[in-house]
C-alpha cells in the first residue's frame, strides 16, 4: 500500500543506518559472520581481544596456534552455559582460561583520571546484524552484539502494514525456540525487544506461550495526562526513536550492563508438595526506573547535596529494585570535576523489620563485601554511630534509631563522631509517618554540617538550632512513595513554574494500570447500605459527649448479631457464586472489619453459615493482634486458627483457605496476588482507603484477574475521591504561611500563663555548657509554676491550652523544615514549651456514660445501593496543607441521646479497647524496667538525658511485647508522635524507680 512503511526494507534499514552512522556500530553479515551454535561473531570477538589485550592473546596463541579462536569461543560458551554461569557474569567479570584472564567487556570508568581505562572502554566493539538465523527455521530481524557476543534480539513490526508489537510478541512466543543458543536463558541474549513504530515491549526469558513481556515505553503525557505508551515526537521521528537515540547507544548499553542488569535468585515453595526450588530471573530495568535514576544522577551532578528528591512511583513500579539501583549508583557518584558527591548512603524504612527484600536486591547488584551494613533490631544506636563515622558506604536502618545519635554527636567529635565534613544521601522507603515532626528534625540535626556549639552565645545557639532543623547543605533526601501526603510534598517536592510542589519523578497509578502492572481496584465496586431501626432501651434521655456516644453506638450496630448474620450471608454467597471460580478456583477474598471483636464474631458467623449450608469449599482464617474477650471468653488469632500468627500468611496462600477476615492487620504491605475480592465493613478514608483497597491490585499471571469490592460502610464517591490525588500526578497547591505560627503564639500568650521572662531564663539554663543540680532545681521551679497556673483554668480550658501547646510545637517543627523562618524568640518559646510538655500533667475529664444495655436495634436490611464499573477515572491531583488557623478547640458537642441515635444511622467506626490497651502498656513498662541499659542510664544521667536513652529503647520493648497487643503496638511503632506521647507517660516514673534501685 502506498504510504506504508515496509518493516524489513525500510524500517529495519533505517534503524541500522541510525546505529552505524550516528552510534559507531559496525554492520556485520549474518550469513558469513554469525556462529549460531555459540550465538557469537567469533572473528569480531578475537579482533576485540587482540586490540585490547595483545599480551594475553599473544601468549595464548603460542599455546593454541590456529585453534585459538575456536578455543576461546568454546571456553566462553562453556562458561556461559554452565549451570552456575551466565553471559552477564562473563561480561562483567571476564573469563579465566589456561591461566590467563580475558576481559570480554570494558566498563566506562567513573572518572577520567586514568586515560588507559578510558582507552580500553573505547576499544569495545558494538555491532548489528539483520535477518539472523537462530535455527534453520527461525530468522530474527535484528541482533545487537558487543565484542562479538549477542546481547539483544529485536523483532520489528510496522503499524502501517497492519501489524504491531502484539504480532512481534506472538512471534517470540510461538515461533522462537527458547532452547536455541541465541535465546538460551542466561547464556543467550540479555533482553529481547518486540517493537513497532509506536511502542516497545521486552522479555528476558523466552518460555513459549508463557513468555512474559513488559512494556518498555517512556509513558505518554505528563502530570494529569500521564499514561501508558510513548509521546509523539515533535521532530517527525518515530515514537520509539529513543531506542536508537538512547537505549542502544554505546554509553547506555554499557551503563545497563555495568550498573543495572542483574540475576535475581529466589526460593519458591510449592503449595501442595511443600518442596522448595530455586527460581532465577534476569532483571532488566523498566524505562521509568532507568529514567528516574539517570535524571536524579544528572541533577545531583549539578546541585550536589543542595536539593531533596520526591519519587512518586505507583504500586507495581518495582520500587525495591529502583531504591537498590539508586543506592548503588550513589556510592560511586562523582561530579564533572571528578569529586565524589556522597560519603554515606543511608536507607531508612519506617517498618519495624528492615526490608529483607531490599537488602537482597542491594547485594545482587555487584557491590563489594563490607559496603552494606544492615542495622536491624539486634543493633543499637552505638552500632549506628560507628557505621556513620566509619567507612561503610550503605547503611540500612529504621528512622527510630536517629534521635539517640543526636545526643552522641552534640560534642562534635569529643564523645562521638564528627560528621560535619561528611555528605549524606538519605533514601526513605515509603515516606509517610517516618517523615513527621521530631523524627525528621532528628535526622537533619544528626547529619548537619554545622560547626561546634562551643563559645557561642544564646542567640547563636538558638539560630543554629533553627538552621539544623531544616534542609542541610550536606544532606540530600530521596523519598519514595506512591501516595504522597501534603506535608511530604512540601518537605521533598519541588515547586514548578506555577509554584505548585510536585514530585521530581512520576510513575503514575494510571500508567501502571494501563501497562498491566497493577489492576484497577475501582473497576467493579459494589456498595450496600444497612438500614435498621435504632432506639433507646431506657427511659432516661441524658446529655452525652457526641463523639463518645457515636463510637459506642457504632460498635453496637457493628457487633449486632442479626446485622452480622445478614452481611455474612451476602459475602459468602457472593464469594461462592462470583469469585471462588476465578483464577481456576484459586481466588481468595479479604473481609475488612472495624474491630477485633467484629473479626471474631464474623469468623464464628462464617463457620456457622458454612456448616449450616454444607459448603466444604470455603474456609476462613481470622487475623488480629493481641487478645479479645467475647462473652467472658478470651480469643487470639492463634487460638481460633489453630496455629501461630506467623503462619497465617503462608496458610492463607495454600488451597486450604480462601477467605481472610482481618481487623487492622494485613491492610498495608500484604502482597497476595490471588486476592480477588474484598468485603469492606469498616470506614476507610484518604490514604488509608487507597492502601487498603490496593491489596487487590496485584496481577496474578498467568490468570486474568478482575478485582471486585463489596462495601457496606463507604460511599463509592468518597472512595473515588480518596484515589483521585494519586491517580496521575500529585501536587501541593498551597504552602505554609509563617504568619500562622505567630497567630498560634498570640493565642498561647492570650492565656497569660507563660511569662516571657521565664522563657528567657529557661533557655539560658538549658543552653549552659554544664547543667548542675541547682540549675535543674530552677528548671523544675519554672515548670512547676507554670503547672500551677494551668491548674487554675477550668477543665475544658486546660484541655484546650494543652492542645494549643502541642499544635504550636508540631507546626513549628514542620515550618522549620520547609521554610527559611529564623526567629530566635519563637525558637526560645518552642524550647520552653517542649520541656514544659514533658513536665506538665493536665487531666482530660470527660462525660462518660456507658451505653451498654441501653440501646436496641432491629429490622436490619442490607440493600444494594450501587454497582460501579467505571473504566476511566478522574484525576484530582491537588492537595492542600492543613491550615493551623482552622483548628477548633471548642468544648465537645453534647446532644440528647435520642438525637445522636437519629444521626448515627448507617455509620460505622472502631477504637482500641481501653482495658486491653492499658494492660498491655503496663507489660511494656515492666519490660523497660528490666532493661540493663536503662538502669545504667538512670544511674548516671539526668532525667532529661535519660529520656534520650529511654525513647531509644521504646521500639525494642514494643517489638518484644508486640504479641500482647499487636494492632495497637504496630500503630505506635508506625506513628512516632503518638508513640512518644503514649510512652512518655512512663518515662518519669521509670526514671525515678530505677534511680531508687
Buried (B, 14 or more C-beta within 10 A) or exposed (E): EEEEBEBEEEBBEBBBEBBBEEBBBBEBEBEEBBBBEBBBBBBBBBBBBBEBBEEBBEEBBEEBEEEBBEBBBBBBBBBBBEEEBBBBBBBBEBBEBEEBEBBBBBBBBEBEEEEEBBEBBEBBBBBBBBBBBBBEEBEBBBBBBBBBBBBBBBBBBBBBBEBBBBBBBBBBBEEBBBEBBBBBBBBBBBBBBBBBBBBBBBBBBBEEEEBBBBBBBBBBBEBBEBBBBBEEEEEEEBBBBBBBBBBBBBEBBBBBBBBBBBBEEEEEEEEEEEEEEEEEBBBBBBBBBBBBBBBBBEBBBEEBBBBBBBBBBBBBBBBBBBBBBBBBBBBBBBBEEEEBBBBBBBBBBBBBEBBEEBBBBBBBBEBEEEBBBBBBBEBBBEBBBBBBBEEBBBBBBBBBBBBBBBBBBEEBEEEBBEBBEBBBBBBBBBBBBBBBBBBBBBBBBBBBBBEBBEEBEBEEBBBBBBBBBBBBEBBBBBBBBBBBBBBBBBBBBBEEEEEBBBBBBBBBBBBBBBBBBBBBBBBBBBBBBBEBEBEBEEEEEBEBBBEBBBBBBBBBBBBBEEBBBBBBBBBBEBBBEBBBEBBEEBBBBBBBBBBBBBBBBBBBBBBEBBEEEEBEEBBBBBBBBBBBBEEEEEBBBBEBBEEEBEEBBEBBBEEEBBBBBBBBBBBBEBEBBBBBBBBBBBBBEBBBBBBBBBBBBBEBEEBEBBBBBBBBBBEBEBBBBBBBBBBBBBBBBBBBBEEBBBEBBEBBEEBEBBBEEBBBBBBEBBBEEEBEEEBBEBBEEBBEEBBEBBEEBEEBBBBBBBBBBBBBBBBBBBBBBBBEBEBBEBBBBBBBBBBBBBBBEBEEEEEEBEBEEBBEBEEBEBEEBEEBEEEEBEBBBBBEBBEBEEEEBEEEEBBBBEBBBEEBBEBBBBEBBEEBBEBBBEEBBEBBBEBEBBBEBBEEBBBBBBBBBBBBBBBBBBBBBBBBBBBBBBBBBBBBBEBBEBBBEBBBEBBEBBEEE
